[in-house]
């Protein structure tokens, strides 16, 4: 009886130690996975923002919008590489609009998701219902923009496209992530300052024929896809 009792105590001790090891291993793997997903998300933001595009003549299609807060979001147009997630779905349509947003997940915890669509099109049903989940348990997704119009230049929390009509020079992104949905504080915080090498393509660069041929009184304005500002179906007479 004494031997059986000692053996039972040994088994209980081994079981307790083994379960503790398994819990610690799972917690470590979850933390490593969360950190890795956060870094991948930041890298994806860096790559896409570095390829952002904007054209002044068709600015309504290339607008740059950002919003801070509990439901922060970021939307812009970029020319993406073939290795970008879900590029195979869009084929040769490399210029796409991206929608990064913080939304509530199935467990109620905020998560950073990505939707995308071809230019001039809205995200389809699959993108709306099944976006790419970049990071779970997001505690904060903060955006700041380098405003050169200030004196001296400084970071601002709001970028008004209607006021500036141009892409920001620098974007600072801060992503704070917790290890599990029940955590109140973020265990991981990543900040990056991303330089946007592109600038808004001006009308004169986008449609040089318009600059060479001044508009006559009463002549319609230039529309996208109509060289020289001629309305559809009209042919420019020879000698003019």
C-alpha positions in Angstrom: 0.0 0.0 0.0 2.8 2.4 0.8 4.5 1.6 -2.5 1.3 2.2 -4.4 0.8 5.5 -2.6 4.4 6.6 -3.4 3.9 5.6 -7.1 0.7 7.5 -7.3 2.4 10.6 -5.9 5.2 10.2 -8.5 2.7 9.9 -11.3 0.7 12.9 -10.2 4.0 14.9 -10.0 5.0 13.9 -13.5 1.5 14.7 -14.9 1.5 18.1 -13.3 5.0 18.9 -14.6 4.1 17.6 -18.1 0.9 19.7 -18.3 2.8 22.8 -17.1 5.4 22.2 -19.8 2.7 21.9 -22.5 0.9 25.1 -21.3 4.2 27.0 -21.3 5.1 25.6 -24.8 1.7 26.6 -26.2 1.9 30.1 -24.7 5.3 30.5 -26.1 4.2 29.4 -29.6 1.2 31.7 -29.4 3.4 34.7 -28.6 5.9 33.8 -31.3 3.0 33.4 -33.9 1.5 36.7 -32.8 4.8 38.5 -33.1 5.4 37.0 -36.5 2.0 37.9 -37.8 2.5 41.5 -36.6 5.8 41.8 -38.4 4.3 40.3 -41.6 1.5 42.8 -41.4 3.9 45.8 -41.0 6.0 44.4 -43.9 2.9 44.2 -46.1 2.0 47.8 -45.3 5.6 48.9 -46.1 5.6 47.2 -49.4 2.1 48.4 -50.5 2.6 52.0 -49.3 6.0 52.1 -51.1 4.1 51.4 -54.3 1.2 53.8 -53.8 0.0 55.7 -56.9 -2.0 58.8 -57.5 -3.0 60.7 -60.7 -4.4 64.3 -60.5 -6.5 64.0 -63.6 -8.4 61.0 -62.2 -8.0 61.8 -58.5 -11.4 60.5 -57.4 -10.1 57.0 -58.3 -6.8 57.4 -56.5 -7.9 59.1 -53.3 -5.9 58.4 -50.1 -8.0 58.0 -47.0 -7.0 57.3 -43.4 -8.9 57.3 -40.1 -7.7 56.8 -36.5 -9.6 55.5 -33.6 -11.0 52.2 -32.4 -12.0 51.3 -35.9 -9.0 52.7 -37.7 -8.7 52.3 -41.4 -6.4 53.0 -44.3 -7.2 53.0 -48.0 -5.1 53.8 -51.1 -4.2 52.6 -54.6 -0.9 50.8 -55.3 0.8 48.8 -58.0 1.4 45.4 -56.4 3.8 42.7 -57.2 2.8 39.2 -58.2 3.9 37.9 -54.8 1.4 40.0 -52.9 -1.4 38.0 -51.2 -4.3 37.0 -53.5 -2.6 38.4 -56.6 -3.5 35.3 -58.5 -7.1 36.1 -58.0 -6.8 39.4 -59.9 -4.6 38.1 -62.8 -2.9 41.0 -64.6 -4.7 43.7 -62.6 -1.7 44.8 -60.6 -3.0 48.3 -59.8 -5.5 47.7 -57.0 -7.2 49.5 -54.1 -6.3 48.2 -50.7 -8.5 48.5 -47.6 -6.8 48.0 -44.2 -9.2 48.2 -41.3 -9.6 47.2 -37.7 -12.8 45.1 -37.2 -14.3 42.8 -34.6 -13.5 39.2 -35.1 -15.7 36.1 -34.4 -14.5 36.1 -30.8 -15.2 39.8 -30.3 -11.5 40.7 -30.3 -10.4 43.5 -32.7 -8.3 42.3 -35.7 -6.6 44.0 -38.6 -7.9 42.8 -41.9 -7.1 43.5 -45.6 -9.5 43.7 -48.5 -8.6 44.6 -52.1 -10.2 45.3 -55.4 -9.3 46.1 -58.9 -9.2 49.8 -59.7 -12.7 51.3 -60.5 -14.4 48.3 -58.8 -15.7 47.6 -55.4 -14.6 44.5 -53.4 -16.6 41.5 -54.4 -18.6 39.4 -52.0 -15.7 37.0 -51.2 -13.5 40.0 -50.2 -16.2 41.5 -48.1 -17.1 38.4 -46.3 -13.7 36.7 -46.1 -10.9 39.3 -45.9 -7.3 38.4 -45.1 -6.9 38.5 -41.4 -3.4 40.0 -40.8 -3.3 40.3 -37.0 -5.6 39.3 -34.2 -6.1 40.8 -30.7 -5.2 44.3 -32.0 -5.1 46.9 -29.2 -4.2 49.9 -31.4 -3.6 50.7 -35.1 -2.4 54.3 -35.2 -1.5 56.4 -38.2 0.4 59.6 -38.4 1.5 61.7 -41.4 4.3 64.1 -42.0 2.8 67.5 -42.8 5.2 69.7 -44.7 2.6 72.5 -44.8 3.1 73.2 -41.1 5.8 75.6 -39.9 7.9 73.8 -38.8 6.8 70.5 -40.4 5.3 68.1 -37.9 3.4 64.8 -37.5 -0.4 65.0 -37.7 -3.1 62.5 -36.9 -5.4 63.4 -39.9 -4.6 63.5 -43.6 -7.2 65.4 -45.5 -7.1 64.4 -49.2 -9.6 67.0 -50.2 -7.3 69.7 -48.8 -3.9 68.5 -50.0 -4.6 66.5 -53.2 -1.4 64.6 -52.8 0.1 61.6 -51.1 1.9 62.1 -47.7 5.7 62.1 -47.8 6.0 59.9 -44.7 3.5 57.7 -42.8 4.2 56.5 -39.3 2.3 53.3 -38.4 2.1 51.9 -34.9 0.6 48.4 -34.3 -0.1 47.2 -30.7 -1.1 43.6 -30.3 -2.0 41.4 -27.3 -1.2 37.7 -26.8 -4.8 36.6 -26.2 -8.3 38.2 -26.4 -8.5 38.5 -22.6 -5.4 40.6 -22.3 -6.0 44.3 -21.5 -2.5 45.5 -22.3 -0.5 45.1 -25.5 2.5 42.8 -25.2 3.9 43.7 -28.6 4.3 47.1 -30.2 5.8 47.8 -33.6 6.3 51.3 -35.1 7.5 52.0 -38.6 8.1 55.2 -40.5 7.4 54.5 -44.2 8.6 56.8 -47.0 6.3 57.1 -50.0 8.6 57.6 -52.9 5.7 58.3 -55.3 4.0 61.7 -55.8 0.8 62.7 -57.4 1.1 62.6 -61.2 0.0 66.1 -62.4 -2.4 66.5 -65.3 0.3 67.9 -67.6 2.4 64.7 -67.1 -0.6 62.4 -67.4 -2.0 64.1 -70.6 0.8 66.1 -72.3 -1.3 66.7 -75.4 -3.6 68.9 -73.4 -0.7 71.2 -72.5 0.4 71.5 -76.2 -3.1 72.2 -77.5 -4.8 75.0 -75.6 -8.5 74.6 -75.3 -10.7 76.9 -77.5 -13.6 78.8 -76.1 -16.6 76.4 -75.8 -14.4 73.3 -76.2 -15.3 70.6 -73.7 -12.8 69.8 -71.0 -10.4 66.8 -71.2 -11.9 63.6 -70.0 -9.9 60.5 -69.0 -9.1 58.4 -72.1 -9.8 61.2 -74.6 -6.5 62.7 -75.9 -6.6 66.4 -76.6 -10.0 66.9 -74.9 -12.1 65.8 -77.9 -15.5 64.4 -77.0 -16.4 60.8 -78.0 -16.9 60.3 -81.7 -15.3 63.7 -82.8 -12.2 63.6 -85.0 -9.7 66.6 -85.0 -9.7 68.2 -88.5 -6.4 67.9 -90.4 -4.3 71.0 -90.4 -5.2 72.1 -86.9 
